Structure formats: structure tokens, C-alpha cells
Amino acid sequence: MLGLLMYSSPSLGLSQENLFFQTNTGITVPLEPQRLSDSWRNGLTVGGGVGYTLSDYLVFIGSVSYTYFSFSGKNLQLGMPPEYEITEIKGEKSHLLETSINLRLSKFKGENAFRPFLSVGLGFLTQRIGNVEVSLWDFINDRDGGTTHLSGTGVSDKGLFFTFAIGTGVQVLERFALFIEGGFLTTSDAGNSYVPVKIGIRFFKK
């Protein structure tokens, strides 16, 4: 979608001067599902996109974002029988992949270098909660208690999501701007929710 916008813009009557590209990084705090927020660290997010300035106050952005969550297990709720002792816990990474279209409202042109904005968007989310395996020792019978797969892990989910964010852009040079934003993302079934905080740079084609 992003490449199509860039290469087909002349035939669509879109001005190349209004096109821009952006890249960003940041952290994503998981709120739901509870299993992810309890046992994985805050995610490292990287992303990018292509945008088009529709007017002095409205911008369209198509974006892709990937988030990596490393396993910690510090708040892991295991619920194991009392006769078993945990000998080892192995947890895989978890991750999100987002593609979205966004509308951003702001004063994008003018002499003021600081330009606060409000952004809303719709997209498609692919989520994977890493598998967790717990190795046990049966200390009553003094033998190996085997390995168990922790419920609610090793699962994938896909669906539509809604997101909104607030932030500010800072025009550094004529062709470059910095931005920072904080937002909220939730899926259509309200089963997943995240708080992403991002900082990035925008490049204009002028």
C-alpha cells in the first residue's frame, strides 16, 4: 500500500511535494492480555510509513510497526501443585505486527516550529504470545516431574484495531521534522490493549 501510493501519485494527481516518509522507534506497554503484561517486559517498537499532506491541517499516513517483547517471568502465575518444585522456566519472545492507516490533525504549515497533533487510525494486528514451558521436579517421590506448557501462551491472534494518539512535531529544517507521540491501541474485541510511546523523524520530498 505504501509503495503504491508513492509510485502511482502522478497518475492520481497527487503532488510529490506533499509526500513525506517517516521512521520511528519507542516502547509499547502491554495492558491486555494479562498474561502478556505480567510476564513479558515492555516492548521495543520500530516502524515507518509514507504520508501525504491533504491540507494545511490534515495528513494521511500509512504505516507499519513491529514490536518485540522479551520474556521476564517475574510475575508469572503458575498455579502448580504443592508437591512439585520448579527447576526451569523457558519463555519465548512475544511480538506484534501492525499495519494501519491514520489521519492526523494539526497545523502542519506555518512559522511555528512546534506543532501539536491528534491522530486516529484503523489497522490490522497480528499478535503472538510466546510459548512458556515449565520444568518440574516431584520432590515427594524424588523424580522428574516432566515439562508443562503454560496455558495462555504459545498462541497467535489476528484482528482489526483502533488507535488514537496525541503528540507534537518539531520542524528542525525545511525537509526534516522530529515528532513524539503517546497513544492507545485496542482491538475490535477489546481483548488486547497497548500504550505505545514513539519518537521519530519525518522526511519531506521538497
Contacts in CASP RR format, 6 or more apart in sequence:
PFRMAT RR
TARGET T0000
AUTHOR 0000-0000-0000
METHOD contacts of the structure
MODEL  1
MLGLLMYSSPSLGLSQENLFFQTNTGITVPLEPQRLSDSWRNGLTVGGGV
GYTLSDYLVFIGSVSYTYFSFSGKNLQLGMPPEYEITEIKGEKSHLLETS
INLRLSKFKGENAFRPFLSVGLGFLTQRIGNVEVSLWDFINDRDGGTTHL
SGTGVSDKGLFFTFAIGTGVQVLERFALFIEGGFLTTSDAGNSYVPVKIG
IRFFKK
1 62 0 8 1.000
1 99 0 8 1.000
1 101 0 8 1.000
2 49 0 8 1.000
2 50 0 8 1.000
2 62 0 8 1.000
2 63 0 8 1.000
2 64 0 8 1.000
3 50 0 8 1.000
5 14 0 8 1.000
5 19 0 8 1.000
5 50 0 8 1.000
5 51 0 8 1.000
5 52 0 8 1.000
5 62 0 8 1.000
6 19 0 8 1.000
6 50 0 8 1.000
9 15 0 8 1.000
9 16 0 8 1.000
9 19 0 8 1.000
9 52 0 8 1.000
10 16 0 8 1.000
14 52 0 8 1.000
16 205 0 8 1.000
17 204 0 8 1.000
17 205 0 8 1.000
17 206 0 8 1.000
18 52 0 8 1.000
18 53 0 8 1.000
18 54 0 8 1.000
19 50 0 8 1.000
19 51 0 8 1.000
19 52 0 8 1.000
19 204 0 8 1.000
19 205 0 8 1.000
20 50 0 8 1.000
20 51 0 8 1.000
20 52 0 8 1.000
20 53 0 8 1.000
20 202 0 8 1.000
20 203 0 8 1.000
20 204 0 8 1.000
20 205 0 8 1.000
21 48 0 8 1.000
21 49 0 8 1.000
21 50 0 8 1.000
21 51 0 8 1.000
21 202 0 8 1.000
21 203 0 8 1.000
21 205 0 8 1.000
22 48 0 8 1.000
22 49 0 8 1.000
22 50 0 8 1.000
22 51 0 8 1.000
22 61 0 8 1.000
22 63 0 8 1.000
22 179 0 8 1.000
22 200 0 8 1.000
22 201 0 8 1.000
22 202 0 8 1.000
22 203 0 8 1.000
23 46 0 8 1.000
23 47 0 8 1.000
23 48 0 8 1.000
23 49 0 8 1.000
23 200 0 8 1.000
23 201 0 8 1.000
24 45 0 8 1.000
24 46 0 8 1.000
24 47 0 8 1.000
24 48 0 8 1.000
24 65 0 8 1.000
24 179 0 8 1.000
24 198 0 8 1.000
24 199 0 8 1.000
24 200 0 8 1.000
24 201 0 8 1.000
25 44 0 8 1.000
25 45 0 8 1.000
25 46 0 8 1.000
25 47 0 8 1.000
25 198 0 8 1.000
25 199 0 8 1.000
25 200 0 8 1.000
26 44 0 8 1.000
26 45 0 8 1.000
26 46 0 8 1.000
26 196 0 8 1.000
26 197 0 8 1.000
26 198 0 8 1.000
26 199 0 8 1.000
27 42 0 8 1.000
27 43 0 8 1.000
27 44 0 8 1.000
27 45 0 8 1.000
27 196 0 8 1.000
27 197 0 8 1.000
28 42 0 8 1.000
28 43 0 8 1.000
28 44 0 8 1.000
28 45 0 8 1.000
28 67 0 8 1.000
28 69 0 8 1.000
28 96 0 8 1.000
28 194 0 8 1.000
28 195 0 8 1.000
28 196 0 8 1.000
28 197 0 8 1.000
29 37 0 8 1.000
29 42 0 8 1.000
29 43 0 8 1.000
29 194 0 8 1.000
29 195 0 8 1.000
29 196 0 8 1.000
29 197 0 8 1.000
30 36 0 8 1.000
30 37 0 8 1.000
30 40 0 8 1.000
30 42 0 8 1.000
30 43 0 8 1.000
30 69 0 8 1.000
30 193 0 8 1.000
30 194 0 8 1.000
31 37 0 8 1.000
31 193 0 8 1.000
31 194 0 8 1.000
31 195 0 8 1.000
32 190 0 8 1.000
32 191 0 8 1.000
32 192 0 8 1.000
32 193 0 8 1.000
33 129 0 8 1.000
33 152 0 8 1.000
33 191 0 8 1.000
33 192 0 8 1.000
35 129 0 8 1.000
35 152 0 8 1.000
35 153 0 8 1.000
36 69 0 8 1.000
36 94 0 8 1.000
36 129 0 8 1.000
38 73 0 8 1.000
38 75 0 8 1.000
38 76 0 8 1.000
38 77 0 8 1.000
39 71 0 8 1.000
39 72 0 8 1.000
39 73 0 8 1.000
39 74 0 8 1.000
39 75 0 8 1.000
39 76 0 8 1.000
39 132 0 8 1.000
40 69 0 8 1.000
40 70 0 8 1.000
40 71 0 8 1.000
40 72 0 8 1.000
40 73 0 8 1.000
40 94 0 8 1.000
40 129 0 8 1.000
41 69 0 8 1.000
41 70 0 8 1.000
41 71 0 8 1.000
41 72 0 8 1.000
42 69 0 8 1.000
43 67 0 8 1.000
43 68 0 8 1.000
43 69 0 8 1.000
43 70 0 8 1.000
44 67 0 8 1.000
44 68 0 8 1.000
45 65 0 8 1.000
45 66 0 8 1.000
45 67 0 8 1.000
45 68 0 8 1.000
45 196 0 8 1.000
45 198 0 8 1.000
46 65 0 8 1.000
46 66 0 8 1.000
47 63 0 8 1.000
47 64 0 8 1.000
47 65 0 8 1.000
47 66 0 8 1.000
48 63 0 8 1.000
48 64 0 8 1.000
48 65 0 8 1.000
49 61 0 8 1.000
49 62 0 8 1.000
49 63 0 8 1.000
49 64 0 8 1.000
50 61 0 8 1.000
50 62 0 8 1.000
51 59 0 8 1.000
51 60 0 8 1.000
51 61 0 8 1.000
51 62 0 8 1.000
52 59 0 8 1.000
52 60 0 8 1.000
52 61 0 8 1.000
53 59 0 8 1.000
53 108 0 8 1.000
54 60 0 8 1.000
56 107 0 8 1.000
56 108 0 8 1.000
56 109 0 8 1.000
56 110 0 8 1.000
57 105 0 8 1.000
57 106 0 8 1.000
57 107 0 8 1.000
57 108 0 8 1.000
58 103 0 8 1.000
58 104 0 8 1.000
58 105 0 8 1.000
59 103 0 8 1.000
59 104 0 8 1.000
59 106 0 8 1.000
59 108 0 8 1.000
60 101 0 8 1.000
60 102 0 8 1.000
60 103 0 8 1.000
60 104 0 8 1.000
61 101 0 8 1.000
61 102 0 8 1.000
61 103 0 8 1.000
61 104 0 8 1.000
61 119 0 8 1.000
62 99 0 8 1.000
62 100 0 8 1.000
62 101 0 8 1.000
62 102 0 8 1.000
63 98 0 8 1.000
63 99 0 8 1.000
63 100 0 8 1.000
63 101 0 8 1.000
63 102 0 8 1.000
64 97 0 8 1.000
64 98 0 8 1.000
64 99 0 8 1.000
65 96 0 8 1.000
65 97 0 8 1.000
65 98 0 8 1.000
65 99 0 8 1.000
65 100 0 8 1.000
65 196 0 8 1.000
66 95 0 8 1.000
66 96 0 8 1.000
66 97 0 8 1.000
66 98 0 8 1.000
67 95 0 8 1.000
67 96 0 8 1.000
67 97 0 8 1.000
67 98 0 8 1.000
67 194 0 8 1.000
67 196 0 8 1.000
68 93 0 8 1.000
68 94 0 8 1.000
68 95 0 8 1.000
69 93 0 8 1.000
69 94 0 8 1.000
69 95 0 8 1.000
69 96 0 8 1.000
70 93 0 8 1.000
71 91 0 8 1.000
71 92 0 8 1.000
71 93 0 8 1.000
71 94 0 8 1.000
71 130 0 8 1.000
71 132 0 8 1.000
73 89 0 8 1.000
73 91 0 8 1.000
73 132 0 8 1.000
76 89 0 8 1.000
76 132 0 8 1.000
76 150 0 8 1.000
78 86 0 8 1.000
78 134 0 8 1.000
78 150 0 8 1.000
80 86 0 8 1.000
80 134 0 8 1.000
80 136 0 8 1.000
80 148 0 8 1.000
83 138 0 8 1.000
83 139 0 8 1.000
83 140 0 8 1.000
83 141 0 8 1.000
84 136 0 8 1.000
84 137 0 8 1.000
84 138 0 8 1.000
84 139 0 8 1.000
84 145 0 8 1.000
85 136 0 8 1.000
85 137 0 8 1.000
85 139 0 8 1.000
86 134 0 8 1.000
86 135 0 8 1.000
86 136 0 8 1.000
86 137 0 8 1.000
87 135 0 8 1.000
87 136 0 8 1.000
87 137 0 8 1.000
88 134 0 8 1.000
88 135 0 8 1.000
89 132 0 8 1.000
89 133 0 8 1.000
89 134 0 8 1.000
89 135 0 8 1.000
90 132 0 8 1.000
90 133 0 8 1.000
90 135 0 8 1.000
91 130 0 8 1.000
91 131 0 8 1.000
91 132 0 8 1.000
91 133 0 8 1.000
91 153 0 8 1.000
92 130 0 8 1.000
92 131 0 8 1.000
92 132 0 8 1.000
92 154 0 8 1.000
93 130 0 8 1.000
94 127 0 8 1.000
94 128 0 8 1.000
94 129 0 8 1.000
94 130 0 8 1.000
95 127 0 8 1.000
95 128 0 8 1.000
96 125 0 8 1.000
96 126 0 8 1.000
96 127 0 8 1.000
96 128 0 8 1.000
96 194 0 8 1.000
97 125 0 8 1.000
97 126 0 8 1.000
98 123 0 8 1.000
98 124 0 8 1.000
98 125 0 8 1.000
98 126 0 8 1.000
98 161 0 8 1.000
98 185 0 8 1.000
99 123 0 8 1.000
99 124 0 8 1.000
100 121 0 8 1.000
100 122 0 8 1.000
100 123 0 8 1.000
100 124 0 8 1.000
100 161 0 8 1.000
100 163 0 8 1.000
101 121 0 8 1.000
101 122 0 8 1.000
101 123 0 8 1.000
102 119 0 8 1.000
102 120 0 8 1.000
102 121 0 8 1.000
102 163 0 8 1.000
103 119 0 8 1.000
103 120 0 8 1.000
103 121 0 8 1.000
104 117 0 8 1.000
104 118 0 8 1.000
104 119 0 8 1.000
105 117 0 8 1.000
105 118 0 8 1.000
105 119 0 8 1.000
106 115 0 8 1.000
106 116 0 8 1.000
106 117 0 8 1.000
106 118 0 8 1.000
106 169 0 8 1.000
107 115 0 8 1.000
108 115 0 8 1.000
113 170 0 8 1.000
113 171 0 8 1.000
114 168 0 8 1.000
114 169 0 8 1.000
114 170 0 8 1.000
115 168 0 8 1.000
115 169 0 8 1.000
115 170 0 8 1.000
115 171 0 8 1.000
116 166 0 8 1.000
116 167 0 8 1.000
116 168 0 8 1.000
116 169 0 8 1.000
117 166 0 8 1.000
117 167 0 8 1.000
117 168 0 8 1.000
117 169 0 8 1.000
117 179 0 8 1.000
117 181 0 8 1.000
118 164 0 8 1.000
118 165 0 8 1.000
118 166 0 8 1.000
118 167 0 8 1.000
119 163 0 8 1.000
119 164 0 8 1.000
119 165 0 8 1.000
119 166 0 8 1.000
119 167 0 8 1.000
119 181 0 8 1.000
120 162 0 8 1.000
120 163 0 8 1.000
120 164 0 8 1.000
121 162 0 8 1.000
121 163 0 8 1.000
121 164 0 8 1.000
122 160 0 8 1.000
122 161 0 8 1.000
122 162 0 8 1.000
122 163 0 8 1.000
123 160 0 8 1.000
123 161 0 8 1.000
123 162 0 8 1.000
123 163 0 8 1.000
124 158 0 8 1.000
124 159 0 8 1.000
124 160 0 8 1.000
124 161 0 8 1.000
125 157 0 8 1.000
125 158 0 8 1.000
125 159 0 8 1.000
125 160 0 8 1.000
125 161 0 8 1.000
125 185 0 8 1.000
125 187 0 8 1.000
125 192 0 8 1.000
126 156 0 8 1.000
126 157 0 8 1.000
126 158 0 8 1.000
126 159 0 8 1.000
127 156 0 8 1.000
127 157 0 8 1.000
127 158 0 8 1.000
127 192 0 8 1.000
128 154 0 8 1.000
128 155 0 8 1.000
128 156 0 8 1.000
128 157 0 8 1.000
129 152 0 8 1.000
129 153 0 8 1.000
129 154 0 8 1.000
129 155 0 8 1.000
129 156 0 8 1.000
129 157 0 8 1.000
130 153 0 8 1.000
130 154 0 8 1.000
130 155 0 8 1.000
131 149 0 8 1.000
131 150 0 8 1.000
131 153 0 8 1.000
131 154 0 8 1.000
132 149 0 8 1.000
132 150 0 8 1.000
132 153 0 8 1.000
132 154 0 8 1.000
133 147 0 8 1.000
133 148 0 8 1.000
133 149 0 8 1.000
133 150 0 8 1.000
134 147 0 8 1.000
134 148 0 8 1.000
134 150 0 8 1.000
135 145 0 8 1.000
135 146 0 8 1.000
135 147 0 8 1.000
136 144 0 8 1.000
136 145 0 8 1.000
136 146 0 8 1.000
136 147 0 8 1.000
136 148 0 8 1.000
137 143 0 8 1.000
137 144 0 8 1.000
137 145 0 8 1.000
138 144 0 8 1.000
138 145 0 8 1.000
157 187 0 8 1.000
157 192 0 8 1.000
159 187 0 8 1.000
159 188 0 8 1.000
159 189 0 8 1.000
160 187 0 8 1.000
160 188 0 8 1.000
161 185 0 8 1.000
161 186 0 8 1.000
161 187 0 8 1.000
161 188 0 8 1.000
161 192 0 8 1.000
162 185 0 8 1.000
162 186 0 8 1.000
162 187 0 8 1.000
162 188 0 8 1.000
163 183 0 8 1.000
163 184 0 8 1.000
163 185 0 8 1.000
163 186 0 8 1.000
163 196 0 8 1.000
164 183 0 8 1.000
164 184 0 8 1.000
165 181 0 8 1.000
165 182 0 8 1.000
165 183 0 8 1.000
165 184 0 8 1.000
165 196 0 8 1.000
166 181 0 8 1.000
166 182 0 8 1.000
166 183 0 8 1.000
167 179 0 8 1.000
167 180 0 8 1.000
167 181 0 8 1.000
167 182 0 8 1.000
168 179 0 8 1.000
168 180 0 8 1.000
168 181 0 8 1.000
169 177 0 8 1.000
169 178 0 8 1.000
169 179 0 8 1.000
169 180 0 8 1.000
170 177 0 8 1.000
170 178 0 8 1.000
170 179 0 8 1.000
171 177 0 8 1.000
172 178 0 8 1.000
174 204 0 8 1.000
174 206 0 8 1.000
175 203 0 8 1.000
175 204 0 8 1.000
175 206 0 8 1.000
176 201 0 8 1.000
176 202 0 8 1.000
176 203 0 8 1.000
176 204 0 8 1.000
177 201 0 8 1.000
177 202 0 8 1.000
177 204 0 8 1.000
178 199 0 8 1.000
178 200 0 8 1.000
178 201 0 8 1.000
178 202 0 8 1.000
179 199 0 8 1.000
179 200 0 8 1.000
179 201 0 8 1.000
179 202 0 8 1.000
180 197 0 8 1.000
180 198 0 8 1.000
180 199 0 8 1.000
180 200 0 8 1.000
181 197 0 8 1.000
181 198 0 8 1.000
182 195 0 8 1.000
182 196 0 8 1.000
182 197 0 8 1.000
182 198 0 8 1.000
183 195 0 8 1.000
183 196 0 8 1.000
183 197 0 8 1.000
184 193 0 8 1.000
184 194 0 8 1.000
184 195 0 8 1.000
185 192 0 8 1.000
185 193 0 8 1.000
185 194 0 8 1.000
185 195 0 8 1.000
185 196 0 8 1.000
186 192 0 8 1.000
186 193 0 8 1.000
186 194 0 8 1.000
187 193 0 8 1.000
END
